[in-house]
Structures are given as structure tokens and as C-alpha cells.
Amino acid sequence: MPDWPDSPPMSPDHDDALSELFASAPMYEAVTDDMRVCVQVFWLPEQSEPDEDVYCWVYRIRIENGGTAPIQLKERTWQITDGAGRTEYVHGEGVVGEQPVIRPQNGFDYTSGVSLTTAGGFMRGSYQMWNVNSGKRFDIAIPAFSLDSPFQFRQIH
């Protein structure tokens, strides 16, 4: 269930296609102090094999620094819960092979993905950040977001 490994840089045409894909995707947002994290997620039918219990999603994250000091993303921690309630924790350095420094009033975007053996689930997490000026480390929230597919069965009790 961990998020997918680093991927090579995408071509401008691929970036345009992703932007168009995400244009209609819902946005999830969390704000911690001066840091804002926005997530959009999209179901990938062409990567999924429901008959083999493989369900895939791509997500795009934007981290914005609304503060006055440069902030570096040092580590990530994910809590990934599938539709059966099984939870896996993933912890590692940076994101997509980077530990970006986000300048004041700027942002950092990246795209990654996740696959599950169930037709749905959700993810949430946190980033450990480092204030470049003060050396202080602090955590910021990644909002919980839903991993939805057309194969989910939902029942209201």
C-alpha cells in the first residue's frame, strides 16, 4: 500500500494533461500555522485491475509557505487505510526524491500515487518541516482525503 516510488520528470504535454485531469477533482486542505497543504486525488482506471484487486490513484499536493522564513520539507509520514480498515504507515525522507526548500510566499507541487487491494480507502499524514533560519523542526498536517473508485460499495445504515 505505500505510495509509489519516485517518477522521472514529466514532459510539458504530460503536465498539461494532468492539470486538465485534476481541474474537476475535489480539493482537500489543511493549514498548520503559516503552512497550507492542498491535495487533489484522481482514480486511475487505466492503471487499475479490479478483477485482480488492484486499484490505483494519483494525487497532486501543493505545499504553500505563507510565513516569512524559508522552510524545508525533511520527512513525510502517511497513514493509508484501505476499504477493509487495514492501515499501513509509511515514513521516509522528503517527497518524490526531494527535500525542497519552500521560500516565503511560495509553494511546492508534486504528484505521486498509491495503489490498494480494495476499491477505496483514505490517506492522511504529516510532513516534518525545518525552519531554515531558526533551525526549529515542526510538523504540518496533510489533510485526510478519500480514495474513491467506481467499484466501491457504500451502504448507509
Long-range contacts (C-beta under 8 A, 24 or more apart in sequence): 1-80, 1-82, 1-86, 1-88, 1-90, 1-114, 1-115, 1-116, 1-117, 2-78, 2-80, 2-88, 2-90, 2-114, 3-78, 3-80, 3-90, 3-112, 3-113, 3-114, 4-112, 4-113, 4-114, 4-115, 6-96, 6-97, 7-96, 7-111, 7-112, 10-111, 18-58, 18-60, 18-111, 22-60, 28-143, 28-144, 28-145, 29-143, 30-140, 30-141, 30-142, 30-143, 32-138, 32-139, 32-140, 32-141, 33-67, 33-138, 33-140, 34-65, 34-66, 34-67, 34-68, 35-63, 35-64, 35-65, 35-66, 35-67, 35-71, 35-129, 35-140, 36-62, 36-63, 36-64, 36-66, 37-61, 37-62, 37-63, 37-64, 37-127, 37-140, 37-141, 37-142, 37-143, 38-62, 38-64, 39-142, 39-143, 39-145, 41-145, 41-146, 41-147, 43-147, 43-148, 43-149, 43-150, 44-113, 45-150, 47-113, 47-115, 48-115, 48-149, 50-119, 50-149, 50-151, 53-117, 53-118, 54-115, 54-117, 55-115, 55-116, 55-117, 55-118, 55-119, 55-120, 55-147, 55-149, 55-151, 56-113, 56-114, 56-115, 57-113, 57-114, 57-115, 57-147, 57-149, 58-111, 58-112, 58-113, 59-111, 59-112, 59-113, 59-114, 59-123, 59-145, 60-109, 60-110, 60-111, 61-95, 61-109, 61-110, 61-111, 61-112, 61-142, 62-107, 62-108, 62-109, 63-102, 63-107, 63-108, 63-109, 63-127, 63-140, 64-102, 64-106, 64-107, 65-102, 65-103, 65-104, 65-105, 65-106, 65-107, 66-104, 66-105, 67-104, 68-104, 69-104, 69-131, 69-132, 69-133, 69-134, 70-101, 70-102, 70-103, 70-104, 70-131, 70-132, 70-133, 71-101, 71-102, 71-129, 71-130, 71-131, 71-132, 72-99, 72-100, 72-101, 72-102, 72-129, 72-130, 72-132, 73-98, 73-99, 73-100, 73-102, 73-108, 73-127, 73-128, 73-129, 74-99, 74-127, 74-128, 74-129, 74-130, 74-137, 75-127, 75-128, 76-125, 76-126, 76-127, 76-128, 76-142, 77-125, 77-126, 77-127, 77-128, 78-123, 78-124, 78-125, 78-142, 79-123, 79-124, 79-125, 80-114, 80-116, 80-121, 80-122, 80-123, 81-121, 81-122, 81-123, 82-116, 82-117, 82-118, 82-120, 82-121, 83-116, 83-118, 83-119, 83-120, 83-121, 83-152, 84-118, 95-127, 101-132, 114-147, 116-147, 119-149, 119-151, 119-152, 119-153, 120-146, 120-147, 120-148, 120-149, 120-151, 120-152, 121-146, 121-147, 122-146, 122-147, 123-147
